Amino acid sequence: MTEDRFIDLETRLAYQDESIRSLSDTLARQQKRIDQLESLVRQLLDRVKSMNEPVYKGTPADEIPPHY
């Protein structure tokens, strides 16, 4: 193997290592954000499920007919 070819392979390996490290960091940040969003969705679902109050608190006699 010639010296130039050896240097070329070492250079490529260094760039690939940096690319893999960068992709790994990006993936870790994305997974952290996904975990945060899943937690938020769970909290919102729990909140919606716990809402037992009806939206309209009046009686049917208090409702305005649809033609008004």
ABEGO torsion letter per residue (X at the ends): XBAAAAAAAAAAAAAAAAAAAAAAAAAAAAAAAAAAAAAAAAAAAAAAAABABBABABBAAABBBAAX
